[in-house]
């Protein structure tokens, strides 16, 4: 009974901020042995990318989204994943209906935690451009691809459909991947499990 009351209070508190969905993109928590049969190889702008691992975002027993990470080299070292200038892609597949306002709020918060401390107006504008591409809620099953190809820029697609022009430069993908895989990651457990999957696959 006590546990039931605690859970009830928690859910009541969450309603005030839009429920568990408000935590979308906070942290991709990977589960050992979790598999959603992701594509082992994807091609982005003519570049074949290798699958590193899969993560699952959960909160209060609810699945929020699945995260799949791909890079051209397939290297498993964190520094390579974040900072190597190569083709790479993150795919987020929604496990439930995601309100666009919550998505934008959380993504902005996560990116701001990883922006250079000395400030970077150009990079901040790119984050704003990225957020502007999302104009409606994301239904369950929607796949969002955030891909980067050197010399071409970052493309954002929803179920294969481009949401806007490519975002130029290598700084935006570094920020994106640092948010998930860097020292100030939003998702330490998920990052570590994806790295573990990557290393197991490369043996």
N, C-alpha and C positions, 0 to 999 in steps of 0.2 A: 504493500500500500504506500509506503514511504517513497519507494522508487517511482511508483506511478505518479505521485504528487510532484516529485522533482521534474519528471519528464513533462508533465502538464505545464508547469511553470516555465520550463525552457521553451516549449512550443509557443506559449503565450507571449514570451519576450520576443521570439523571432518574428511573430506577426507584426510587431511594431516596425521592423526594418524590411519587411517584404518576405519574410520566411527564409527557409534554407536556401532558396534560389539566389538570394543576395550574395551568397558565397561563391557563385560561379567564377571560375578562373582564379580563385584564391590559391588553390593548391591541388595538384594532380597527384593524389595518393595512390601509388602503385601497390598492387597486392601480389605477393609471391604466387607464381603459377597462374596469374590471371591472363586470360587470352580471349580476344574477340575476333580471332582469325584475321588480323590486319594484313594488308598487302605487303609481301616481303620486299617488293621493289616498286617504286613509282618513278615516273619520268616527268620532270619539270623543265619546260623550255629546252627540250632536247637533252637534258642531263639526267641520267639514271641515278636514283637515290636509294640507299640501303636503309632498311628498317633497324632502328636501334633498340626499341622497346615500347611497351604499352603501359600507360598509367590509367587509373580509375579514380575520379574525384567522387568522394562520398561525404555525406553529412547527415547525421541522425538517421542512419540506415537507408538513406535515399541516394541512389546513383545520380550524379549531376551531369558528368560528361566523361568520355574516354579521350585520352591523349596519346597520339602516336608521333614519334620523333624519327625523322629521316635526315641523313646527310650523304653527301657524295662520297666521302672517303670511308664512312662507317667507323671512324676512329672513336674510341671509348673514353679517352682522357677528357676531363671537363674543360681544360683550356682549349683543346682542339675543337670541341663541340661549340663552345661559345665564340671564340675569337678567330678561328681559321676562316679566311675568306673563300668560301666554297658554296656550291649550291646546297640548300638545306630546306626542310619544310617541317612545320608542325601541323598536325591535323587534329582538330577537336570535334568529336562527334557527340552531339547532345543526347543525353539519356532521358531528358524530360524537357518540357516547354520552358524556355528561358526568356523572361521579360527583358527587352532591349535596354531599358533604363538601368536595371541592375547590372547587366553585362557591362555597359559603358562605365558605370561607377566603379566596379571592381577592377576592370582592366586599367583604368586611369590610375587608381590607387596603387596597383602593383607596379606599373611602369614608373610612377613618380618615385617609388622607393629605390629604383635602380638607375635613375637619371644621374649624370655626372654632378657632383656636389658643387662644382664651380658654375653650374648653370649652362644651358645650351639652348638658346631660343630656336635655332633651326630644328633641333631634334624634338623640342616640345611641339613645334608646329606639325612635325610629321606624326607625332602621337595624336594630335587633334585631327589631322587628316584621316588617320586610321580609324579613329572612333566615329568620324562622320560617315564612314561607309556603311555602318550598321543603322538601318532606318526602321526596322521592324523586329518583333519578337522572333526568336528562333525556335521553331517547332521541334518536338522530339524526333531524333534521327537526322537532323540537319548536320552536315559536315562543313566545318570552316577550315580552309587551308591557308596557312600563312607561309608563303614560300619566298625564297631569295635566290637570285642568280647574279653573280658578279657581272657588272657591266650592264645589267638589265634592270635591277632593282627588286623591290619586294612586291609581290602580288597577293591580293587577298580574294579568295573565292568562297562562295557559298554554294555547296552542292555542284561544284564545277563551273559556276557562273561568276565571272569577275565582278567585283563590287565597285571598282573604280580603277583609275590609272595606276600604274606601278609607282611605288614610293621610292624615289631615287636614293642612292648612296648606301654605304656599308654600315653606317651608324645605327640605323633603325633595326636591322636584324641582330646586331650585337646586343642592343637593348632588349629586344624580345627574348633572345636565348639566354641572356644573363638573368632575366626575370625568372626563368624556370630552372636554369642550370648553374648560375653563378653563386658567389659566396653569400649574396643577399637574397637567395632564392625564396620564393613564396612557398615552395614545396620540397622541403629537404628530403622527406621520406620517399616521395615520388621520384625525385631526382636520383637518389641513391639506388632505388630499385630498377630504374631504367638503365642506369650504368651497369648494374649487376647483370641484367638481361643481355646487354650489349656484350659484356665480357664473356658471358657463357656462350653466346652465339659465335664469338670469334675464336674459340678454342679449337 
